């Protein structure tokens, strides 16, 4: 997956997770609330992976620019 795809998927999972938690609390479903917590954490992880990929790509591009200028 690309960094953008990871970020978008992460935001979607975090949002759905938050909604599940809210619904779980509202209806008294500990299971649904727990599923929401897990899904939100998964989304946060996906966003972090996307951020890391973007940072690595940005760093690699900077290195390539420096190398190309020296050639």
Secondary structure, DSSP 8 states (H G I E B T S, - for coil): --HHHHHHHHHHHHHHHHHHHHHHHHHT-HHHHHHHHHHHHHHHHHHHHHHHHHHHHHHHHHHHHHHHHH-
